[in-house]
Amino acid sequence: MANWIYIAGVFEHLDNKQGQWLDNDPHIWTEPFTWGICRPDLRKFTNRNNYVFFVLPKTSPHPQMIFAYIKVKNIISHYHAFRDLTLKSKRMVNGANPNGNILVDGTGCYNTADEYIHHDRFRQIKREYAVSYVDQSKRLSITKIRNRSKFFLEFLNDLFNLKGNLRKDRIDKIISRKGRKLTDDQVKKLLKWLR
C-alpha cells in the first residue's frame, strides 16, 4: 500500500554508552528488525514489500539523517509476534535495555513492562507489527550517518522535486511531523543514495 519516511521523534541514541537508554522502536538491535509501537497510523497502511525509512530527530546527538530502514516481510498482530519464537528478543521485559517492542504479554493483554507509556493507544497499536526481511533492511553506522547527513537536506529537496520557492531549508519541513509517503521510484533513489 505505501512506503514511508518519517522522523522517529523519540529515537535519539545509536551507541550503547553506560547508563544511556536505547530506544526500542524500531527495534534494530536484533534481527530481524521490527517496527511495532510508533506510528500505528502509518503501519496500518503498510504491506509486505513496502519500505520504511527512519530519520533521527533534531534532538539527537547524531546528525539528523536516516539511521535505519526496513523492507517489510510480514505485518502480523502483536499477539502473533509474541508467539513467534524467532521474535523472542523483541518481547518487553522489565528493566531491559534495549527493551523489546512487542506490546503484549503471552495472553495478548497489555504488557505492564511498558510502564503504561503506550497504554492509552494499546488497542490501536496491537493490531499491526511489522517484521522485516533481514537481508534487505539496514542500520547505518554512525560514521555513515555523519558522512551522508551533510547532503541529506539537498537530497530530500531533489527527491521530492522541490525547486525555487518550494525548496525547504529544514529536514522536518520536508518530511513533516506526519511523515511522508514514497513512490517506488523514490525508494529506489533513496536506496541507491544510501549505498
LINGIFEN-V221027 format. One record per run of one state. SS is the DSSP state (hx for helix, st for strand, lp for the rest). FROM is the first residue (numbers start at 1). TO is the last residue. If there is no record, write none. Layout:
SS:FROM:TO
SS:FROM:TO
This chain:
lp:1:2
st:3:8
lp:9:26
st:27:27
lp:28:33
st:34:35
lp:36:39
hx:40:43
lp:44:50
st:51:56
lp:57:65
st:66:76
lp:77:77
hx:78:83
lp:84:84
hx:85:90
st:91:91
lp:92:101
st:102:102
lp:103:103
st:104:104
lp:105:109
st:110:110
lp:111:111
hx:112:114
lp:115:118
hx:119:125
lp:126:128
st:129:132
lp:133:133
hx:134:136
lp:137:137
st:138:139
lp:140:141
hx:142:159
lp:160:163
hx:164:166
lp:167:170
hx:171:175
lp:176:179
st:180:182
lp:183:183
hx:184:194
lp:195:195
